[in-house]
Amino acid sequence: MKCTIFTGNMLVVQDAFNTWAKGKALTREVIIHTHVTFNPQHFFAEQAAIVVFHPEGEPWERTRKHLVAPVHDHPVPHIKVEEAQVTA
């Protein structure tokens, strides 16, 4: 078994965990523990920790890359360079 920990602001931790867990089978072998702490002086300053115990192996070690814009690894045949117009 191996342990992966995500800590920080609540929304950042949720996004990091969801990105890491995408495409992985969260079965009985995976134990997920979430702990959230609040600061009474600063209501929106909650801190979170997500602790995941999972099996060892290659699919659990990698995180899929997060794309913000579409990336084409090969040219698209139906679009020609002459037809593509770039405007500023």
N, C-alpha and C positions, 0 to 999 in steps of 0.2 A: 504494500500500500504506500501511496505517496500523498503528500499534502500540498495544496495550493491555497494561498491566502490572498484575498483582495481586501484592501483597507483604504479608507479615505472618506470623502463626502458621499452621502447616500446615493445620489444620482450617478456619480462617477463610478462608484463601486458596482452598481447595478448594470451599467453599460459595459464595464470591463468583464463582469461575469457572463453576461449574455453573449458578448463577442467570443469569449473563450469557450462557452458551452455549445455554441452553434454547431450542429452536425454531430455532436457526441451523444451517445445513448446513455441517459441518466437512469441506470438500472439499480437494482438492489445493492450492487457492489459499491455504489457511490453514496457517500454520506455528506450532506450539506448542512452546515450550521450557520445561522445568521444571527448576528448580535448588533443591536443599534443602541447608541447612547445619545441622550439629549442633554444640552446645557440649558438650565433654566434662565440664565441671563440672555442668551442668544438663541431664540427659538429656531431659527433656520440654520443653525450650526451643528446639525446632527452628524454624527460620525457612525460609520458602519464597518463591519468586518464580516466577510463571507469566507468561511473556512470549508474547503472541499477535500475530502479524503477519497481518493480514486485509485484504481489499479495502475500499475506501471506499464509503460508501453508507448510506442510512437504516437498513436492518435491522441493520447492524453497530454503529450508534451507540447504539441504545437497549437498555435492559435491561427485561425484563418485570417488572412490579411483583410483589412477593412478598407474598402474602396469608397471614395467620395465622388468620383466621376467615372463614367464607363471607360474602360480601357480595352482596346481591341488588340489582341495579340497577332492577328493576321488581317490583311486588307479585306474590306468588304467589297465583293465583286460588283454589286449593282450601283455603286457610287464612283463616278469618275472624277479625276482631279479637276477637269475643266468645268464640271457641274457644281462643284463645291465653291461657294462664294463666301468670303470672309468679310464682314463689315465691322468697322470700328465704332 
